[in-house]
Amino acid sequence: MVQQAPYDVGVPLLGEILVQEGKLSPEILDRALEKQKEEGGLIGEILVRMKAIDEDTLARALGVQHDIPTLKELPDPDDVN
């Protein structure tokens, strides 16, 4: 079960954003939260290490969380001068 923050953090929680957008299942989020309790660290980094999400998905979710626009697709590095 997805855990709620024990207090109002003022911004939506990253895991909640990913679940609401269909990028992450509640079960995977719960496993990542347990890993976070055991080992510490940032939930986004844990999810990437678990290969539950990729870095682009993390960047977009962080953009949503902090109301910062993000590109849907980054240009290929070979196409940039």
Buried (B, 14 or more C-beta within 10 A) or exposed (E): EBBEEEEEEEEBBBBBBBBEEEBBEBEBBBBBBEBBEEEEEEBBEBBBEEEBBEEEBBBBBBBBBEEEEEEEEEEEEEEEE
